[in-house]
Amino acid sequence: MIILEDKKIVSSKFHIENSHTLSVAKEHGTYSSIERLFTLSSEEIIAIIKESHLRGKGGGGAPAGNKWALMPLGELKPSFLAVNCDESEPGTFKDREIISKDPHLLIEGIICTCFAIKSHTAYIYVRGEYKEFSNILQSAIDEAYEAGYLGENIFNKGYKLDVIVHRGAGAYICGEKSALLESLEGKRGHPRVKPHQQECEWYFDNPTLVNNVETIASVPFIVKNGADAYKEFGTSSSPGTLLFAMSGHVNKPGVYESEFGICMMDYINHYGGGIKNGKKLKAIIPGGASTKILTADEVGLAKLDYETMKALGSSLGTGGMIVMDEDTNMVEALKNLLEFYHHESCGQCTPCREGTGWVDTIMQNLLDGVARGEDIEKILEISKTMNGQTICVFAPAVSDVIDGFITKFRSEFESYVREDLT
């Protein structure tokens, strides 16, 4: 598949100087969806989003329109939008590009989304460490208020909308939508037990939609151009584009937008300039640290879409590719990841709280040369007890990470084993 660099939906203004300012953003088309927006009803907008097959771009990949349709439009209670910018997944750094380089596109998407779900208040929950980026975002919001694009009577359409930036305290778990809302309510960021039936989220018992930054930033294109225009990108099952964040052993790490469905190696070679220093590829974590690792052979078969990644036993996640060359020590790499997960477990569920710490300790024993062969099996046994036994997907994701590394690179782990220990 030929990669066309001009096929951009979200990142079209990233290269433009001062693209974060209102004057430059407007000059290049931001807020151009608003005129059509107010000719549509809430139901019509949601139908367009469903027809576009826009999928959530925060990791889960669920159909956004179906999620929007869960919002009770006829309720007397106020409804809310919570935009998830708690971007704490190792290997993922795309949302900060949007809020710092084209924040007005995000604001435009918030306006479209809130009008569709009949909400008059939106919160943008920003990772606590993103102080510089959240300042740029706040400046853009201030500009929008001053121009009449936010506030009591936006665009003179008789519609009220307030947008509030809320900075988190640096907890990875608050990227999980229910933990995010708990934190937003002023409580400890613990994930909530999921309901048995499909329903929206709840913020102080009011219906709430939670979507990722890039998902919301994709909405103006669809509202302005229609569902079919969005489906011209990507594949039939994975339409549209994604901002893929590429880090690790590549010549040009960064964030590059591309259609779903392109070959992973084509993407790496075209945008990333290939593997650094002419080394051979060893493995790639395809969608942020919590997705199962792929070997070089699997990468050769991989396409950047949800279906192909699932068939390979991994997932596209947030599109945060961590590239590892032939010299990467897989034992050290897994230990590095497990230190993160051990530290970031919220501690609410015993299998996660105890399991992450236990495997982290055993991994340290491996590196210190005081582990036996049975300890590798012990890690896999602990991993099994963590999978599916907790409130949220944190522990199951860690389990996938562990299983991927050990099953695909077991000989490296066995090389650290000491069988002479008593």
N, C-alpha and C positions, 0 to 999 in steps of 0.2 A: 504493500500500500504506500502510495506517495504521500509524504508529509507536506502539507501546505502551511507555511508559516503565517499566512494572512487569515487563517480560519480561527478567529478569536471571538469569544463571547464576553469573557470577564477581563482579560488582560490587554485589551486593545489600546489602552492609554498608559500602560505601565512605563513605556519608553519615553513618554512626553514630559518635558520639563514642567514642574509645578502642576502636574496632573491632579494633585490632591486639593487644589484650590477650586472654588466655585466657578470663577470666570473661565479657567482653562477647561474644566470638566464640561461646562455648558457649551463652550465653543466646539467641543468634540462629541456632542450628542447626548450627554447625560441629562436626565429628566425629560427626554423626548417621548418616553412611554406614557407620561402622565395624561396627556390630552386624550389618548384612547382609553386609558384606565377609567376615567370618570364617565365614559359613555357605556360602560359595562356594569352589570349587577355583580354582586358578590358571587352568586351561583355561577354566572357565566365565566368569571375569572377562574374559579376553582375548576370548572369543566375544561378550560383551556390548559391549565397546568396538568390536569390528569391526562388529557389527550397528548400532551407533549412528551409524556413518560419521563419527565424530569425526576431524577433520583437524588436522594439525599447525599450530599458530598462530604459529610462529616465522618464517614467510615462504614455506616450500616448499609447504605445504598438502597434503602426502602423508597418506594414511590412517593414522591412529595405530595402529589395531588390527593392520594388516598388519606394521607395524614391530615391535610388541610380539611378534607371532607368530614373528619371527626369533630371539628369545631361546631358547637351548637349555635347556629346563626340567629335563631329566634329567642335566645335566652335573654332574660332581664338582667342577669348578672353581667358585670363588665368582663371583657375578654382581653387577653394579653398575648404579645409576641415576645419570646425570649430568643435572642440571637446568640448562638453558642460560639464564642471566640476564645474559649479556654483551651488554647492550642498547646497542649503540654506533652503530646505524644512524641517521643524521640524519633527524629527523621521527618517530622512534619513541620513545615514553616511557611505554608501558603497563605493562610488567612491574614497574617500580618502584612503580606504584600498588598492585599486588597485594602485593609484599613489604613495603610500608610500611603499607597500610591493612587488609589481611586476610591476614597471613602464616600464620595457623593454617589457612586454607583450603588454602594451598599445602602445608603439612605434612600435612594430611589426604589430599591428593592423592598426596603422596609415599608415605604409608603404603599407600594402595590400590594404587598402581603397583608398589611394591616387593614387596608380597605376591603380586601377579599374576605377576611375573617371578622370584619366589623369590630376591630380593636382600635382603641384610641391611645394606647400606651405600649411602647416597645422598650425592652431592656436589651442592651448589648453587654453580655457578660464577658469581660476581657481578662485573659490570663494576667495575674498580678505582676509578673515580670515585664509585661509589655508597656512600661510607663511611657517610653518615647512614642510608641505607636498609638497608644490611647490618647496622648496629647494631640497628635495630628488628627485623630478621629474626632475628638471633642471640638477642635477648631473648625472642622468641616460642619459639624452639627450646629455650632454657633452661627456660622455663615448661612446655613439653611434657615435657621430661625429668623435671622435678620432679613433675609430675602422673602420671607413669607412662605417658604416651602415646608416649614414645620410650625406648629403652634395652633392658635385658635381657629384660623380660617385659611387652611393651606391652599395655595394657588387660587384663592378666592372662590373655592368650590363648596364652602359651607361645611367642610370636614375638618375636625380637630384631631391632631396627632402630636404626642410628645414622645421624644426619644431620649433615653437616659443611659449613660455609660456607667456600668458597675464593674469595678475591678475586684477580682478575686484575690485570695491570699496565697496563691501559689500551690494549690493542691491539685494534683493530676486527676484525682477521682471526680473533681467537679466538672470535668468534661463529659461525664455521664449525665444525661439530661435530668434525671430525677434528683441526683446529688446537686446539680447546678441550681435547681429550684429550691432545694432545701437551704443551700447557701444564700440564695437571693432572699429567702425569707428570714435570714439572720440566724439560722441554725447551723450545726455542724454538717459538713458536706457528706452525708451518708446516703447511698442509693436507697430508693424506696422499693418495697415489695411490689412486684408488678401485678396489676389487676388481671382477673381471669378473662375478661372480655376486652375487645378493642375499644379504647376511648382516648380522648385527648389527655394532655397533662394538666396538672392543677397547681395554680399559684395562689396561696391563701384561699383555697377552695373555689377559685375562679378558673374557668376554662382557659387553657394556655397552649399555644403552639410553640414548640422548640425546634428550631432549624439552625443548621450550620451557616456560617458567613457566606461561603461560596454558593451554597444553595440559594440563599436569598439574593445574592448578587447576580444570579443567572435569571431571575424572574423578569426584570425589565425587558430583556431581549425577547422573551416569549410573549409578554403582554403586547409589546409593540409590533412584533413581526408574525406572531401566531405560532401555533404548535407545530405546523408542518415545517416551518423555517428551522426550528430547533432540531427536528428529526432528520434534517438534511445532513447533520453532523453525526459522526459515530456509526454505530451499528443498529439494527432493528431492535435488538434486546437491550443494548446499552447506548441509547442516543445521546448526542450532545458532546461536550468536552469536559476535561478536568484539568485543574492546575496540578501537575505532577511536580513534587519537590524531590530533587535528586541530590544526594549527598554521598560522601565516601570517596572511593578511589576512582573518580572520574576527572577528566581534564577541566570541565566547566560545570561545577556544581551550581545549582540554582533552581528557580521555579519557572517552568515552561508549560504553557497551555497547549494541549493537543486533543485531537478527537479520540474518543474511545475506539478500541479495535486495532490500533497500530501495533506492530511487532515491538516487543520490549527492547530488543537489541537495536532495532532501527532507531527507536527513540533515544537510546543511550548514545549511539554513535552520532546521530544528527545533532541533538541538542547538547549532549554532554561531552562531545568530542572524543568519545571512546574511553577505554580504561587508561588510567593515569600511568605514565612512564612506560607505556607499551607492554604492561603486564597482562597476564591472562586473567580472565574472570573466574572467580571461584564460586561466588554465591551472591544472591540479592535478597534482602528483605523487601518485599514489593510494596507494602502499603502502610508504612509506619511500623514501629518496633513490635507491636502486638500481633503482626501477621506472620504466618508460618514461612520460614525461609525456603528459598528455591535454590537448587544446585545450578551450576552453569548449564548443564544439559537441559534442565527444565526451563531455564530462561530462554534457551534457544527455541523452545516451543511456545513460549508465552506471548499472548497478546494482551494489551492493556484494556481489558474489559472484565466485567463481573463474572461472566459465564466461563471464560477461559481460566481465570484464576481459581474459580471454584473447582473446575475439572482437575486442576493441578494440586488440589488439596489445600490451597491457600485462599487469600482474598485480596481484593484490590484496596480495601480499607480507605485511607485518606489519600492514597497515591504517593505516599512518602517513601521513595525508593532509597534504600541504603545499600550501596554497591561495595562489594568486598573483593579484593584481588587475591591472587594465588598465595600471597604471603600472609594472609590473615590467619591468626590463631583462633580457631573456633571455640576453644575452651575459654580463652580470655574474653572473647566477644560475648559468649553466653553469660559469663560471670558479670561482666559490665551491665548487661541488661537486667540480670536478676538482682543486682544491688539496687537498681532503680525501682523495680517492682516491690522489693522488700521494703524500701523506704516509703513508697507511695501507697501501699495498701492501707485502706482507711481503718482496717481492724475490726469492722463490724461482724464479719463472718469468720468463724474459726478456721475452716480449711484454707482460706486465703491468708489470714493473719499469720497462722503458724506455718503453713506450707511454704510461703515465700521466704520466710526466715530460715526454715530448715534446709531448703534446697540451696539457698545462698551460702549457708555454712558448709554444706557438703562440697559445693563448688570450690570454696576457699581451701578445703582440705585437699582437693585434687591438685590445685595449683601449688600447694605447700608440700606435696609429695607424701602426704600421710593418709591417703585414701586407698581402699581396697576395691577389687573388681565388683564386689557386691554393692558398693556404694553407687555405682552407675545404675544398677537395677533399682536401688532404693530411691534414687531421684525420679525414675520413671514411675515407680509405685506411688510416690507422693503426688506426682503430677496427675495421676489417674484419680486420686481422691479429691483433687482440687477442681476437676472438670465437671460442671453441672451441679455442684453442691452449694452454690452461693447465690446471693440475691442478684448480683449484677454479673456482667461478662468479664470482669477484671481477671478473676482466677482462671476461668476457662481459656482466656487469651494467653495467660502466662503458661498454662499447660500446653497449648499449641506451640508456643515458642520453644519450650523445653523439648518436647517430642521431636520437633523439626530438627533442631540442632543435633540431638543425640542420635536419632535414627539415621540421619543422612551423613553424619560425620563421626560415627561411633569410634572409628579407629584412632582418631585424635584424642578422644577422651580416654580410651583404653591405654594410650601411651603414657598417661600420667599416673596409672595405677601402680601401687606397691603391693605385690603379693607376699612379700616377705614379712609383712607386719603381723604381729600376733595379737 
